[in-house]
Amino acid sequence: MSQFKRILILSCSHGSGHKMVAASLKEGFESLGHTVSVKDLFNETNPALNRFIEKSYLLSYTIGSSFYQRMYYDMEEGAHGKFIYNLWHLTDKTLLGLVDDFQPDCIINTYPYTISSIMKKDNYPDIPVFSVVTDFCIPKAWMHKDTDGYYVSCDNVEASLLAEGFSKSQILKTGIPIRETFYHNENRLRLMKKHGLDPRKKTLIIFAGTYGILKNMKEVCTRTDSLANLQTIVICGKNRSLQRELNLEYFKNTKIFGYVSDIHEFYSIGDIMVTKPGGITLSEVVEKKIPVILYNPAPGQEGENAQWFKQQGAAVVTNTTSELILAIESLKDNEIKRFSMKGNLEKMQYGHATTLITKDILYRLNSENKSAYLNVSY
């Protein structure tokens, strides 16, 4: 058996999280000398269909939220029904082509491509299929009895899998892979100086880009700008129209940024963060232990993520601008609450997720008994 493995990672362009997880895993395996191919199965099958699904996903943040909610929970009810299985089979020829061309030693899903498990028994029974779940909940679309192992973020996902009949030996709690830079310790005072901030004030970070707070952003900034002992950083990402709009305002205690490549630095600067509860963002929050306010979660995974963090005492959830402002003002003045939230976030850490996952998968691939999930501690 070859020492170096061929790893096929199936990812997706719907939201940036699945791609980021795939990229982290690719880097982890390649750093050990293994060969990795990352493929977007939807896009490989039908680019036009992929664009349609992606646009539908983006609508969940705007006018289509009620539609997305119905679709999400309807799919939960019929996740293993005939309609969904037929839908998955639109991609089966593409998947088999990828397997034939690349000849992988294993398949890793960073998106709920159930088809990779559906096709396993009859087409590639000796190739293990693993899923790296990219949220703090697990939609049933991820679940299939022929998936060899699940790498999950928290007790909530583990409990859901156990309730569906999966064994504890099939599940390993690792957290969700994030960018390597988030594991580095930063000099906070140096970063404050770099960005022209006052180290004596509390610092609020607001993610307001494509997947952030799109409505009432000017009002939010106007109100936070007037709060005592607070300075605000607004990160607009690639939303240039929002960045231009906010730059036209005269803020005394607010700095506006567009896309930033060193986003990890702002996690190190912040005392409080306002964001949407995407799985990757929340994993970054866990690693940096920054008290977080989750604003107006979209239905589906975001809503489930938000409720889990709220239950753990690791986040405050708000749904209106007024609730958001009250939460910001309360949290900035409550050091005990912030300290408690940081402690609860620390309880959700399992270590370096990419390292845990790559080591466990490689251990399994090199084991004579591949049918038993080893759940080895490193």
Secondary structure as the mmCIF struct_conf table of DSSP 4:
data_model
#
loop_
_struct_conf.conf_type_id
_struct_conf.id
_struct_conf.beg_label_comp_id
_struct_conf.beg_label_asym_id
_struct_conf.beg_label_seq_id
_struct_conf.end_label_comp_id
_struct_conf.end_label_asym_id
_struct_conf.end_label_seq_id
BEND BEND1 GLN A 3 PHE A 4
STRN STRN1 ARG A 6 SER A 11
BEND BEND2 HIS A 14 SER A 16
HELX_RH_AL_P HELX_RH_AL_P1 GLY A 17 GLU A 30
TURN_TY1_P TURN_TY1_P1 SER A 31 GLY A 33
STRN STRN2 THR A 35 ASP A 40
HELX_RH_AL_P HELX_RH_AL_P2 LEU A 41 THR A 45
HELX_RH_AL_P HELX_RH_AL_P3 PRO A 47 LEU A 59
TURN_TY1_P TURN_TY1_P2 SER A 60 GLY A 64
HELX_RH_AL_P HELX_RH_AL_P4 SER A 65 GLU A 77
TURN_TY1_P TURN_TY1_P3 GLY A 78 HIS A 80
BEND BEND3 GLY A 81 GLY A 81
HELX_RH_AL_P HELX_RH_AL_P5 LYS A 82 TRP A 88
HELX_RH_3T_P HELX_RH_3T_P1 HIS A 89 THR A 91
HELX_RH_AL_P HELX_RH_AL_P6 ASP A 92 PHE A 102
BEND BEND4 ASP A 105 ASP A 105
STRN STRN3 CYS A 106 ASN A 109
BEND BEND5 THR A 110 TYR A 111
TURN_TY1_P TURN_TY1_P4 THR A 114 THR A 114
HELX_RH_AL_P HELX_RH_AL_P7 ILE A 115 ILE A 118
TURN_TY1_P TURN_TY1_P5 MET A 119 MET A 119
HELX_RH_AL_P HELX_RH_AL_P8 LYS A 120 ASN A 123
TURN_TY1_P TURN_TY1_P6 PRO A 125 ASP A 126
BEND BEND6 ILE A 127 ILE A 127
STRN STRN4 VAL A 129 VAL A 132
BEND BEND7 ASP A 135 CYS A 137
HELX_RH_3T_P HELX_RH_3T_P2 LYS A 140 TRP A 142
TURN_TY1_P TURN_TY1_P7 LYS A 145 ASP A 146
STRN STRN5 GLY A 149 VAL A 152
BEND BEND8 SER A 153 CYS A 154
HELX_RH_AL_P HELX_RH_AL_P9 ASP A 155 ALA A 163
TURN_TY1_P TURN_TY1_P8 GLU A 164 GLY A 165
HELX_RH_3T_P HELX_RH_3T_P3 LYS A 168 GLN A 170
STRN STRN6 ILE A 171 LYS A 173
HELX_RH_3T_P HELX_RH_3T_P4 GLU A 180 TYR A 183
BEND BEND9 HIS A 184 HIS A 184
HELX_RH_AL_P HELX_RH_AL_P10 ARG A 188 LYS A 194
TURN_TY1_P TURN_TY1_P9 HIS A 195 GLY A 196
TURN_TY1_P TURN_TY1_P10 PRO A 199 ARG A 200
BEND BEND10 LYS A 201 LYS A 201
STRN STRN7 LYS A 202 PHE A 207
BEND BEND11 GLY A 209 GLY A 209
TURN_TY1_P TURN_TY1_P11 THR A 210 TYR A 211
BEND BEND12 GLY A 212 GLY A 212
BEND BEND13 LYS A 215 ASN A 216
HELX_RH_AL_P HELX_RH_AL_P11 MET A 217 ASP A 225
TURN_TY1_P TURN_TY1_P12 SER A 226 SER A 226
BEND BEND14 LEU A 227 LEU A 227
TURN_TY1_P TURN_TY1_P13 ALA A 228 ASN A 229
STRN STRN8 LEU A 230 ILE A 235
TURN_TY1_P TURN_TY1_P14 GLY A 237 LYS A 238
HELX_RH_AL_P HELX_RH_AL_P12 ARG A 240 ASN A 247
TURN_TY1_P TURN_TY1_P15 LEU A 248 LEU A 248
BEND BEND15 GLU A 249 GLU A 249
BEND BEND16 LYS A 252 ASN A 253
STRN STRN9 THR A 254 PHE A 257
BEND BEND17 SER A 261 SER A 261
HELX_RH_AL_P HELX_RH_AL_P13 ILE A 263 ILE A 269
BEND BEND18 ASP A 271 ASP A 271
STRN STRN10 ILE A 272 THR A 275
HELX_RH_AL_P HELX_RH_AL_P14 GLY A 279 LYS A 288
TURN_TY1_P TURN_TY1_P16 LYS A 289 LYS A 289
STRN STRN11 VAL A 292 TYR A 295
BEND BEND19 ASN A 296 ASN A 296
HELX_LH_PP_P HELX_LH_PP_P1 PRO A 297 ALA A 298
TURN_TY1_P TURN_TY1_P17 PRO A 299 GLY A 300
HELX_RH_AL_P HELX_RH_AL_P15 GLN A 301 GLN A 311
TURN_TY1_P TURN_TY1_P18 GLN A 312 GLY A 313
BEND BEND20 ALA A 314 ALA A 314
STRN STRN12 ALA A 315 THR A 318
BEND BEND21 THR A 320 THR A 320
HELX_RH_AL_P HELX_RH_AL_P16 THR A 321 LYS A 332
TURN_TY1_P TURN_TY1_P19 ASP A 333 ASP A 333
HELX_RH_AL_P HELX_RH_AL_P17 GLU A 335 GLU A 346
TURN_TY1_P TURN_TY1_P20 LYS A 347 MET A 348
BEND BEND22 GLY A 351 GLY A 351
HELX_RH_AL_P HELX_RH_AL_P18 ALA A 353 LEU A 365
TURN_TY1_P TURN_TY1_P21 ASN A 366 ASN A 366
BEND BEND23 SER A 367 GLU A 368
TURN_TY1_P TURN_TY1_P22 LYS A 370 SER A 371
BEND BEND24 ALA A 372 ALA A 372
#
